[in-house]
C-alpha cells in the first residue's frame, strides 16, 4: 500500500511539473496586469511603468499598470494576493506593504512571506534627510544636538503611518536617541508641501522627488541615507558619514501570488533581467537617483525577510502602537 502511495505521489508530482512546463511554454498569451499600490505620477509609479514597458517589449504582450492605492499599500497588495496565480496579475511591491505595515497593523489581511512569491528586486534609491531652511542645523550631528536639547519640539512629516519615509524617521529616533514627533500626511507630496511651508521641521523623502526643491532652496538636504553618496549630489554626505550606522532607502520589486507556477516565475525573472540590463532603463533610473538591482527570486525573498526583521525591531524599539 505504501509503495502504491509513493508511486501515486511521484506521478502526481510529474504531472504537475508537466503542466507547469506547458503553461510556461504558452505564457504569456494575453495582457498582464501590474498592480501598483502607489499613486499615479510619483517616482514609484515611474519606476513601475518603466519596468512594465520593458516587460511588454520583452514578453510580446502588453503589461498594463493598474494603480490600486489606499491603506499604505495594503489594498493593492491584498488584491494581488487574492488573484489567480496564473502569472497575469503581478505586484509592483515596495517596503511599506511588504515589510513594514504587517508589523503595524494586526488586521493585515495577508502574510507577505507566505502569500506572495518573490520574482526579482528591480531598483533601490536612497532617502534624503531634509529640513526646512528655518531649522538652524546644517548637518545631521547639529540636527541631533538640536533635537536632544529640545525633546519633543521638532517634528517630521511622512506620507502616512507605515510608509518607508515614516520608518526612516523612526529609525533616526532610535539610532540617535532623540524625541521628534511624527506628523503623517496622506502621501509624500503633501508631506513635502508641509515641509516647504514650514508646518514641520524635517522629513525623509526619496531623493528624486526632493531634488528640485533642494536645488531651488525650498528645503535643505543634510544627508542621504544610502550606503554611498549620490552622483546627483556628490557633496552631500551619507548618514553613516555623520556617525549614525543605519541605511535608509526605498526598494522595489516584482512579486506574484502564492502558487504561481515556478516555470512562469522563471520566465518572468528572465524577462525582468533583460529589462534591467538595457541602457534605456539604466538611464531613466539614473535620472531619478535610482539604481537597477537585479536579484534571483531567492535573493529577493531573503531581502524581504531581512527587511521585515529590521522594521519589526524598529517598531518595537520606537514603541509605535499597532492599530
Helices and strands as residue ranges (DSSP letters): H 2-25, E 32-36, H 43-59, E 63-67, G 71-73, H 74-81, E 89-94, H 95-95, I 96-100, H 101-104, H 112-115, E 116-132, H 140-149, E 155-158, H 164-176, E 181-184, H 188-196, E 202-206, H 207-215, E 219-224, G 231-233, E 249-257, H 262-277, H 279-287, E 290-292, H 297-318
